[in-house]
Amino acid sequence: MAGIKKANDELRNNVDNEVIVGSADVKALYPSLDVDFTVDKVCEVFYGSEVRVEGVNVEELGLYLSVSLKEDDLMEAGIARYCPTRKSNRGRPPNITGSVLEEKKEKIFMSWKPASEQPHEVATRRMLTEALRVVLTFIMKNHFYKFDGTVRKQTKGGAIGLELTGVLAQIFMVWWDREFKARVERLGIPLYIYKRYVDDINVIVGAVEPGAKIAGGDAHSQDSHRHKDEMCMELLKEVGNRIHTSVQIEVDYPSRHEDNLMPILDLKVNGNYSSVIFVIATPESSLKRSLDEDVKKSGLRIRIMEKSGMSVKRVLQRSDPFKKRTCE
């Protein structure tokens, strides 16, 4: 509601601007994740963030990287000089189950020469980023589950039952959000509201000419008899689906519905910002009256409806929770 109010305030000074309300849903987000690409973007977001990590043992961090990565990989990442090197190239290279697990520092580092340089803050951040890449890739590519009495290994995508999948998907979508908004901006389409919760996206954008298509990075118009909201949302769908194959979206818009109102959770909205909120009936309609006051103060055009014996959860569980009969 706060986002809609902000858009209303902005558009009051641009009354000639036609806007479109729409929503999008990412299809099968977790199973569709490309593990390598997702981990790469998660590491990119972490490295570019303002998150400060303190108390890092850079000596052990460097050793972990030396054990886990090849020298060429360390060189490419620009962190080789901050990591220890082997004293001798004879025999098998030390691994994570060898001296690294020893409790005494002398035994841990007995096969290694100290790093040539101590890392500064930026270098430490890069080292942490590369360590994250190793750990996340290993976990995501080594997930096992049991189905029909048989233990199986996850071969692609993110495991739905793995909590880490949800965390990575959330961070990956932060990168996707930025990319989507940047591409929409480059097309010259005003984006008044962009709100996403996990894989559900709601937008209010400036209308495009009917028949607009993406060609050479620009939006070009062609003859079309389709509704403007359909054309606009299909254009945004094309923008979103070009970012990466692991994120493919489906879109919704008011003209798809008989009453020209589009469901957004327990709201129904259209381009005129008229909407309906369904609430549980309470004694003396106290909840409805309280929300009526809030809506009145906000200046939003929202109607509060209550239904006796009908919970919001039950309304939302219906296949079409916003049929007129629910408002009678």
SEPAZA-686227 format. One record per residue (C-alpha): residue number from 1; residue in three letters; x, y, z. Coordinates in nm, 3 decimals, padded with zeros to 5 digits. Example, Ala and Ser with C-alpha at 12.3 -4.5 7.8 and 13.67 -1.06 7.14 Angstrom:
# residues 2
NODE  num  residu       px       py       pz
NODE    1     ALA   01.230  -00.450   00.780
NODE    2     SER   01.367  -00.106   00.714
//
This chain:
# residues 328
NODE  num  residu       px       py       pz
NODE    1     MET   00.000   00.000   00.000
NODE    2     ALA   00.286   00.236   00.079
NODE    3     GLY   00.433   00.171  -00.266
NODE    4     ILE   00.101   00.243  -00.437
NODE    5     LYS   00.063   00.567  -00.239
NODE    6     LYS   00.414   00.675  -00.342
NODE    7     ALA   00.333   00.605  -00.706
NODE    8     ASN   00.006   00.799  -00.671
NODE    9     ASP   00.192   01.099  -00.530
NODE   10     GLU   00.442   01.088  -00.816
NODE   11     LEU   00.175   01.053  -01.083
NODE   12     ARG  -00.038   01.339  -00.951
NODE   13     ASN   00.213   01.573  -01.113
NODE   14     ASN   00.200   01.375  -01.438
NODE   15     VAL  -00.172   01.330  -01.493
NODE   16     ASP  -00.126   01.270  -01.866
NODE   17     ASN   00.085   00.958  -01.804
NODE   18     GLU  -00.099   00.633  -01.871
NODE   19     VAL   00.008   00.351  -01.643
NODE   20     ILE  -00.026  -00.027  -01.637
NODE   21     VAL  -00.066  -00.248  -01.330
NODE   22     GLY   00.068  -00.600  -01.370
NODE   23     SER   00.223  -00.895  -01.195
NODE   24     ALA   00.466  -01.172  -01.281
NODE   25     ASP   00.554  -01.510  -01.139
NODE   26     VAL   00.884  -01.694  -01.179
NODE   27     LYS   00.822  -02.047  -01.307
NODE   28     ALA   00.973  -02.321  -01.087
NODE   29     LEU   01.246  -02.096  -00.946
NODE   30     TYR   01.433  -02.350  -00.729
NODE   31     PRO   01.446  -02.646  -00.972
NODE   32     SER   01.538  -02.415  -01.261
NODE   33     LEU   01.845  -02.262  -01.098
NODE   34     ASP   02.169  -02.300  -01.292
NODE   35     VAL   02.401  -02.383  -01.001
NODE   36     ASP   02.726  -02.245  -01.148
NODE   37     PHE   02.563  -01.925  -01.275
NODE   38     THR   02.365  -01.876  -00.954
NODE   39     VAL   02.670  -01.921  -00.732
NODE   40     ASP   02.866  -01.683  -00.955
NODE   41     LYS   02.601  -01.411  -00.920
NODE   42     VAL   02.562  -01.471  -00.546
NODE   43     CYS   02.937  -01.423  -00.504
NODE   44     GLU   02.919  -01.112  -00.722
NODE   45     VAL   02.643  -00.966  -00.502
NODE   46     PHE   02.837  -01.049  -00.184
NODE   47     TYR   03.162  -00.898  -00.311
NODE   48     GLY   02.987  -00.578  -00.421
NODE   49     SER   02.781  -00.545  -00.103
NODE   50     GLU   02.852  -00.330   00.202
NODE   51     VAL   02.859  -00.631   00.434
NODE   52     ARG   03.165  -00.614   00.659
NODE   53     VAL   03.326  -00.938   00.773
NODE   54     GLU   03.554  -00.912   01.074
NODE   55     GLY   03.773  -01.150   01.268
NODE   56     VAL   03.883  -01.353   00.966
NODE   57     ASN   04.187  -01.576   01.012
NODE   58     VAL   04.347  -01.492   00.677
NODE   59     GLU   04.623  -01.748   00.727
NODE   60     GLU   04.378  -02.038   00.749
NODE   61     LEU   04.159  -01.885   00.480
NODE   62     GLY   04.457  -01.875   00.245
NODE   63     LEU   04.539  -02.237   00.326
NODE   64     TYR   04.180  -02.345   00.255
NODE   65     LEU   04.198  -02.178  -00.085
NODE   66     SER   04.536  -02.334  -00.165
NODE   67     VAL   04.399  -02.678  -00.080
NODE   68     SER   04.071  -02.628  -00.269
NODE   69     LEU   04.183  -02.445  -00.584
NODE   70     LYS   04.450  -02.483  -00.848
NODE   71     GLU   04.729  -02.229  -00.869
NODE   72     ASP   04.593  -02.100  -01.200
NODE   73     ASP   04.256  -02.033  -01.035
NODE   74     LEU   04.425  -01.840  -00.754
NODE   75     MET   04.620  -01.637  -01.007
NODE   76     GLU   04.308  -01.558  -01.209
NODE   77     ALA   04.129  -01.441  -00.896
NODE   78     GLY   04.426  -01.221  -00.805
NODE   79     ILE   04.478  -01.380  -00.464
NODE   80     ALA   04.770  -01.621  -00.520
NODE   81     ARG   05.020  -01.401  -00.332
NODE   82     TYR   04.800  -01.411  -00.022
NODE   83     CYS   04.789  -01.792  -00.012
NODE   84     PRO   05.060  -02.036   00.104
NODE   85     THR   05.242  -02.254  -00.151
NODE   86     ARG   05.364  -02.611  -00.127
NODE   87     LYS   05.719  -02.666  -00.004
NODE   88     SER   05.760  -02.955  -00.246
NODE   89     ASN   05.576  -03.066  -00.558
NODE   90     ARG   05.663  -03.428  -00.495
NODE   91     GLY   05.385  -03.673  -00.416
NODE   92     ARG   05.017  -03.608  -00.399
NODE   93     PRO   04.904  -03.252  -00.323
NODE   94     PRO   04.781  -03.197   00.035
NODE   95     ASN   04.405  -03.213   00.068
NODE   96     ILE   04.139  -03.102   00.311
NODE   97     THR   04.147  -03.432   00.502
NODE   98     GLY   04.524  -03.419   00.557
NODE   99     SER   04.728  -03.192   00.782
NODE  100     VAL   04.465  -02.918   00.754
NODE  101     LEU   04.260  -03.100   01.017
NODE  102     GLU   04.546  -03.108   01.270
NODE  103     GLU   04.495  -02.906   01.588
NODE  104     LYS   04.849  -02.769   01.617
NODE  105     LYS   04.942  -02.489   01.380
NODE  106     GLU   05.291  -02.634   01.321
NODE  107     LYS   05.145  -02.956   01.183
NODE  108     ILE   04.878  -02.776   00.981
NODE  109     PHE   05.132  -02.566   00.791
NODE  110     MET   05.426  -02.809   00.788
NODE  111     SER   05.390  -02.875   00.412
NODE  112     TRP   05.341  -02.511   00.317
NODE  113     LYS   05.547  -02.197   00.264
NODE  114     PRO   05.391  -01.882   00.412
NODE  115     ALA   05.207  -01.641   00.182
NODE  116     SER   05.431  -01.376   00.026
NODE  117     GLU   05.194  -01.092   00.125
NODE  118     GLN   04.936  -01.019   00.393
NODE  119     PRO   04.596  -00.936   00.239
NODE  120     HIS   04.442  -00.594   00.287
NODE  121     GLU   04.065  -00.551   00.340
NODE  122     VAL   03.969  -00.569  -00.029
NODE  123     ALA   04.192  -00.872  -00.087
NODE  124     THR   04.044  -01.047   00.217
NODE  125     ARG   03.699  -00.983   00.075
NODE  126     ARG   03.804  -01.138  -00.256
NODE  127     MET   03.948  -01.440  -00.073
NODE  128     LEU   03.622  -01.486   00.118
NODE  129     THR   03.428  -01.458  -00.206
NODE  130     GLU   03.632  -01.734  -00.368
NODE  131     ALA   03.599  -01.953  -00.058
NODE  132     LEU   03.222  -01.902  -00.071
NODE  133     ARG   03.224  -02.006  -00.436
NODE  134     VAL   03.401  -02.332  -00.348
NODE  135     VAL   03.172  -02.415  -00.055
NODE  136     LEU   02.843  -02.323  -00.222
NODE  137     THR   02.923  -02.508  -00.544
NODE  138     PHE   03.024  -02.821  -00.354
NODE  139     ILE   02.709  -02.826  -00.141
NODE  140     MET   02.470  -02.754  -00.428
NODE  141     LYS   02.627  -03.018  -00.652
NODE  142     ASN   02.644  -03.286  -00.385
NODE  143     HIS   02.290  -03.299  -00.253
NODE  144     PHE   02.147  -03.647  -00.200
NODE  145     TYR   01.788  -03.741  -00.130
NODE  146     LYS   01.585  -04.056  -00.088
NODE  147     PHE   01.292  -04.135  -00.317
NODE  148     ASP   01.096  -04.459  -00.332
NODE  149     GLY   01.356  -04.629  -00.114
NODE  150     THR   01.646  -04.529  -00.340
NODE  151     VAL   01.917  -04.274  -00.256
NODE  152     ARG   01.965  -04.037  -00.547
NODE  153     LYS   02.194  -03.744  -00.624
NODE  154     GLN   02.053  -03.411  -00.737
NODE  155     THR   02.174  -03.371  -01.096
NODE  156     LYS   02.062  -03.017  -01.174
NODE  157     GLY   01.882  -02.719  -01.028
NODE  158     GLY   01.839  -02.636  -00.663
NODE  159     ALA   01.703  -02.894  -00.423
NODE  160     ILE   01.362  -02.784  -00.293
NODE  161     GLY   01.422  -02.950   00.045
NODE  162     LEU   01.758  -02.778   00.096
NODE  163     GLU   01.738  -02.455   00.296
NODE  164     LEU   02.048  -02.321   00.121
NODE  165     THR   01.862  -02.329  -00.210
NODE  166     GLY   01.617  -02.070  -00.082
NODE  167     VAL   01.894  -01.846   00.046
NODE  168     LEU   02.085  -01.858  -00.283
NODE  169     ALA   01.769  -01.805  -00.485
NODE  170     GLN   01.686  -01.494  -00.283
NODE  171     ILE   02.032  -01.344  -00.336
NODE  172     PHE   02.035  -01.447  -00.702
NODE  173     MET   01.703  -01.268  -00.752
NODE  174     VAL   01.858  -00.952  -00.607
NODE  175     TRP   02.095  -00.959  -00.904
NODE  176     TRP   01.805  -01.039  -01.138
NODE  177     ASP   01.600  -00.747  -01.000
NODE  178     ARG   01.882  -00.504  -01.074
NODE  179     GLU   01.930  -00.641  -01.424
NODE  180     PHE   01.557  -00.633  -01.501
NODE  181     LYS   01.510  -00.275  -01.382
NODE  182     ALA   01.819  -00.159  -01.573
NODE  183     ARG   01.693  -00.317  -01.897
NODE  184     VAL   01.345  -00.169  -01.854
NODE  185     GLU   01.502   00.171  -01.794
NODE  186     ARG   01.716   00.139  -02.108
NODE  187     LEU   01.398   00.076  -02.307
NODE  188     GLY   01.262   00.406  -02.179
NODE  189     ILE   00.969   00.248  -01.993
NODE  190     PRO   00.890   00.432  -01.664
NODE  191     LEU   00.887   00.188  -01.371
NODE  192     TYR   00.685   00.348  -01.091
NODE  193     ILE   00.662   00.040  -00.870
NODE  194     TYR   00.865  -00.280  -00.865
NODE  195     LYS   00.800  -00.508  -00.569
NODE  196     ARG   00.903  -00.872  -00.543
NODE  197     TYR   00.845  -01.135  -00.276
NODE  198     VAL   01.049  -01.451  -00.350
NODE  199     ASP   00.913  -01.538  -00.696
NODE  200     ASP   00.607  -01.307  -00.711
NODE  201     ILE   00.654  -00.967  -00.875
NODE  202     ASN   00.415  -00.668  -00.885
NODE  203     VAL   00.472  -00.365  -01.106
NODE  204     ILE   00.323  -00.033  -01.207
NODE  205     VAL   00.479   00.090  -01.531
NODE  206     GLY   00.421   00.351  -01.795
NODE  207     ALA   00.211   00.226  -02.086
NODE  208     VAL   00.386   00.142  -02.412
NODE  209     GLU   00.246   00.180  -02.760
NODE  210     PRO   00.027  -00.114  -02.871
NODE  211     GLY   00.232  -00.374  -03.056
NODE  212     ALA   00.565  -00.272  -02.904
NODE  213     LYS   00.842  -00.525  -02.962
NODE  214     ILE   01.205  -00.544  -02.856
NODE  215     ALA   01.444  -00.510  -03.149
NODE  216     GLY   01.812  -00.426  -03.120
NODE  217     GLY   01.773  -00.323  -02.756
NODE  218     ASP   01.486  -00.079  -02.828
NODE  219     ALA   01.108  -00.104  -02.806
NODE  220     HIS   00.947  -00.060  -03.148
NODE  221     SER   00.576  -00.035  -03.220
NODE  222     GLN   00.379  -00.249  -03.459
NODE  223     ASP   00.005  -00.267  -03.535
NODE  224     SER  -00.184  -00.466  -03.275
NODE  225     HIS  -00.542  -00.496  -03.153
NODE  226     ARG  -00.452  -00.631  -02.811
NODE  227     HIS  -00.513  -00.446  -02.485
NODE  228     LYS  -00.241  -00.205  -02.377
NODE  229     ASP  -00.185  -00.382  -02.047
NODE  230     GLU  -00.139  -00.712  -02.229
NODE  231     MET   00.110  -00.559  -02.473
NODE  232     CYS   00.302  -00.390  -02.193
NODE  233     MET   00.323  -00.695  -01.969
NODE  234     GLU   00.414  -00.926  -02.258
NODE  235     LEU   00.693  -00.684  -02.342
NODE  236     LEU   00.819  -00.695  -01.981
NODE  237     LYS   00.795  -01.073  -01.994
NODE  238     GLU   01.022  -01.074  -02.298
NODE  239     VAL   01.268  -00.846  -02.117
NODE  240     GLY   01.273  -01.070  -01.809
NODE  241     ASN   01.303  -01.396  -01.999
NODE  242     ARG   01.607  -01.272  -02.190
NODE  243     ILE   01.814  -01.211  -01.875
NODE  244     HIS   01.894  -01.576  -01.807
NODE  245     THR   01.735  -01.908  -01.896
NODE  246     SER   01.702  -02.010  -01.531
NODE  247     VAL   01.448  -01.735  -01.464
NODE  248     GLN   01.143  -01.749  -01.689
NODE  249     ILE   00.834  -01.553  -01.592
NODE  250     GLU   00.461  -01.562  -01.660
NODE  251     VAL   00.264  -01.237  -01.643
NODE  252     ASP  -00.084  -01.127  -01.540
NODE  253     TYR  -00.277  -00.805  -01.606
NODE  254     PRO  -00.631  -00.666  -01.551
NODE  255     SER  -00.768  -00.729  -01.901
NODE  256     ARG  -00.722  -01.104  -01.850
NODE  257     HIS  -01.007  -01.096  -01.596
NODE  258     GLU  -01.377  -01.046  -01.661
NODE  259     ASP  -01.411  -00.764  -01.407
NODE  260     ASN  -01.086  -00.602  -01.526
NODE  261     LEU  -00.943  -00.637  -01.177
NODE  262     MET  -00.620  -00.829  -01.122
NODE  263     PRO  -00.566  -01.038  -00.804
NODE  264     ILE  -00.260  -00.946  -00.595
NODE  265     LEU  -00.274  -01.157  -00.277
NODE  266     ASP  -00.592  -01.028  -00.105
NODE  267     LEU  -00.618  -00.724  -00.331
NODE  268     LYS  -00.781  -00.669  -00.669
NODE  269     VAL  -00.632  -00.382  -00.867
NODE  270     ASN  -00.637  -00.215  -01.206
NODE  271     GLY  -00.472   00.078  -01.376
NODE  272     ASN  -00.701   00.328  -01.204
NODE  273     TYR  -00.580   00.219  -00.861
NODE  274     SER  -00.935   00.109  -00.765
NODE  275     SER  -00.904  -00.199  -00.550
NODE  276     VAL  -01.078  -00.424  -00.303
NODE  277     ILE  -00.936  -00.567   00.021
NODE  278     PHE  -01.115  -00.867   00.170
NODE  279     VAL  -01.111  -00.883   00.552
NODE  280     ILE  -01.253  -01.118   00.812
NODE  281     ALA  -01.584  -01.007   00.962
NODE  282     THR  -01.537  -00.888   01.321
NODE  283     PRO  -01.781  -00.770   01.591
NODE  284     GLU  -01.923  -00.427   01.499
NODE  285     SER  -01.700  -00.441   01.187
NODE  286     SER  -01.414  -00.305   01.396
NODE  287     LEU  -01.141  -00.430   01.159
NODE  288     LYS  -01.318  -00.293   00.853
NODE  289     ARG  -01.377   00.047   01.017
NODE  290     SER  -01.015   00.067   01.130
NODE  291     LEU  -00.888  -00.007   00.780
NODE  292     ASP  -01.139   00.237   00.629
NODE  293     GLU  -00.983   00.512   00.841
NODE  294     ASP  -00.631   00.416   00.737
NODE  295     VAL  -00.727   00.412   00.369
NODE  296     LYS  -00.902   00.747   00.400
NODE  297     LYS  -00.593   00.906   00.556
NODE  298     SER  -00.364   00.759   00.290
NODE  299     GLY  -00.567   00.899   00.002
NODE  300     LEU  -00.577   00.562  -00.173
NODE  301     ARG  -00.882   00.447  -00.368
NODE  302     ILE  -00.936   00.118  -00.189
NODE  303     ARG  -01.263  -00.042  -00.081
NODE  304     ILE  -01.268  -00.261   00.230
NODE  305     MET  -01.504  -00.560   00.212
NODE  306     GLU  -01.585  -00.808   00.485
NODE  307     LYS  -01.740  -01.151   00.453
NODE  308     SER  -01.912  -01.317   00.745
NODE  309     GLY  -01.773  -01.662   00.821
NODE  310     MET  -01.507  -01.626   00.552
NODE  311     SER  -01.138  -01.603   00.641
NODE  312     VAL  -00.889  -01.437   00.410
NODE  313     LYS  -00.692  -01.762   00.397
NODE  314     ARG  -00.997  -01.956   00.276
NODE  315     VAL  -01.068  -01.688   00.015
NODE  316     LEU  -00.716  -01.707  -00.121
NODE  317     GLN  -00.723  -02.086  -00.141
NODE  318     ARG  -01.000  -02.078  -00.399
NODE  319     SER  -00.910  -02.116  -00.765
NODE  320     ASP  -01.074  -01.781  -00.838
NODE  321     PRO  -01.105  -01.610  -00.500
NODE  322     PHE  -01.223  -01.280  -00.644
NODE  323     LYS  -01.548  -01.380  -00.816
NODE  324     LYS  -01.830  -01.135  -00.753
NODE  325     ARG  -02.011  -01.382  -00.529
NODE  326     THR  -01.745  -01.335  -00.259
NODE  327     CYS  -01.836  -00.966  -00.237
NODE  328     GLU  -02.214  -01.002  -00.223
//
